[in-house]
Amino acid sequence: MKLTGLVRLQLKNNFSFKRFFGFDFKKNKAKTILMVLAILYALVALLGTFGYMFFDLGKILSEMNQVHLLLNFAAIYGLGFTMFTVLLRTSGYLFYYKDYEILAPLPIHTRKLFISKLIVLLIMIYFVNFLITLPMMFSYFYWNGFNILGFVFYLVGIILLPLVPFMFVSMMSLGISLLTSKMRYAKIINMILMIGLLVGFLFLSFSMNSTTVNPLTGQIDLFSNITKYYLPFKWFNQAVDELSFLNLSYLLGSHIVLFLVYVFFVEKLAAFTNKRGIRTQLKYKQKTLKYQEKPVVLSLVEKEFKKFFSSTLYALNSGIGMVLLVIMSVASLFFKADIEGILSQQIGMNVDAEMMILIIFGFTIGMTYTPAISLSLEGKQLWVLKSLPIKPSTVMLSKIIFNLLLIVPIAYISLIMIGISLSINLISILIILLLILVFAILVSCMDAVINLYLPKFDYNNETEVIKQSAAAFLGIFGTFALLITLGFLYYFLSDYVSLEINMLIMTLVSGILCVPFVWIIKEKSEKIFLNF
Amino acid sequence: MLVIKNMSKSYDGKKKACNEVNLNIESGDIYGFVGHNGAGKTTLLKSIAGIIDFDEGDIHVDGKSIKTEPLDVKKMIAYIPDNPDVYESLTGIQYLDFIADVFAVSQDKRKELIEKYAVMFEIQDVLQNPIQSYSHGMKQKIVLISALIHEPKLMLLDEPFVGLDPKASFLLKEVFKEMVQKGAAIFFSTHVLEVVEKLCNKVAIIKQGKIVANGLTEKIISDQSLENIFMEIAKES
């Protein structure tokens, strides 16, 4: 079999439209139209927001004659995404891939298999990197002036730059997998390591921040420093900005040679690890068995907790919002002056501090989207719930309760910390507590309905559900749409009513918006479940 | 116990996976269900268990319709699929506790039955291990125990002997016999025709969604082997 055929097959298996959306386009025309509209909205919202921020940053940098720094942003954002993707996915993609037992007996050279897996992973990284860095690229070429050679150099750089972090982190990922495979709490240890990395990055970014309106300007110092010490970024920057062939050849030569060496050696390593397998026999303590009677809903919620904490990918992606909230609220106690500075500038633009806090909470609640994916994650085990005497609405209720248990306690503690730190009055805090609860219920119910209508039970890897499914996508961006709706309400009412009344109205509207979702869950889920 | 009347099901609106199926399974029956791959065995079992909907006809368990009273029916039955995919993040005992909670099995009863069957199928030492560490056969056993701990009136099993070791297969047959003596009914699909001949008092053969033979095993077989009959039916167009 040719390498191209192998790559095509794996791309089809991993990234076909049917796999992404979970349904056949030809058979579901109405669903397809809705999905296309939702994706267009999401792309416009995402690229619009980031596009505006980077366009604004480009303007600031242009005034300082430092537009080339945007190239650092592109390089480092690409690096960040590459590192996280590789850390989470290389083990399952290269060293312990699930279809090994299908592919290994076939007469295909192990090197060809390895290269095909590598190409598929790289294609995914390049595609997302390109989307992430699009606003930076646009801003750079807008403010610096467009030229074809610079653009070609830029593309070559964006293709080459992820290779070194890829090689380094893939070995790290293998090391972590091997190291933790014999530990009983490997998943939790992995999770802590990942969160540690993320917090470290945020802390560095925040500690070098000087208070300004555009949050991206805070990263300039950090990114300039990284570029100073990491030569490939410097070569990339100079190659594109100064159209330097010499720097481009440094970049090309070093990366291609290193990558060829990597492929040569790691191909053998991957063949070995796949043959050996990761499964190791753990010894479990044998305690006396305990039998506990519980109400069904509690039992279902407990099952959700176990599932959540048993998957690093699931917990990291759908729990990161709450982790960020905790970090922000703790940081608010230590960086009070900085936050007050940012808030005072926003307040100067007629935005209340309470609203800024609500926007942050709204985003983090939106990032906690477990009901949008947890039904899909039942996957091949769905038969268990379908065959048991449990109402489908009860199943969905347990998923909503689980999400609320993830959000509400953390949000409440964070709000109290931020409230104390920023001296927000008690009445406002109480109203925000109520609004957060109702908004969290609204988002959880909406996510549950999205997953009911857009489930994806047939998947090879949980990533397809957690990060790449239409339901996950709509869950997150649906929340942003709700936030925009409430934002408009705030904007139009702020001239007529006090902030407290405004927030109470937002709570009421959120409550009213819950009604159709609750109705669907109660009345429609049984019929929908039967069609799965 | 189980009455299936003119049940039909189509996945694409054209070809019928089950076509006007009629079956009557009584208490005390061990009913074997055979047919070639894709004949409609799993579709029928899933429809009885309320896992999938069907287009025409009705299915009653103990007088209750799966269409109108699904929860009441599900309380009386246990379904075991052909592949034991269960919650891998739970330990064996957590999974069994979860099922017992759903069926509101009392603490004493669940303790008694879990211990009985865990010892019988020799998995008592791994109950506290995560299911993801289990072999295929161990998962099959945990699913079997989960089906037994609420003492169902009707047990539906899709290829229950696949993946079980000879001892577990023997024990499962003994459990079937014990259950039917207490008044339950067993309805299972299999490709192992010898099992049907030796174990089942009744058998149904399905071909392209239609039941082509059903009734007492000894009458269906007469003086031939079930394999011969099955092959003859398969040949007929």
Interface residues (C-beta under 8 A of the other chain):
Chain A: L282 Y284 K285 Q286 K287 L289 K290 Y291 Q292 E293 K294 P295 V296 L298 S299 E302 K303 K306 K307 F309 S310 S311 G379 K380 Q381 W383 V384 K386 S387 L388 P389 I390 K391 E526 L530 N531
Chain B: A49 G50 I51 I52 D53 P70 L71 D72 K74 K75 I77 A78 Y79 P81 N83 D85 V86 Y87 E88 S89 L90 I93 Q94 D97 F98 I99 A100 D101 V102 F103 S106 Q107 R110 K111 I114 E115 D125 L127 Q128 N129 P130 S133
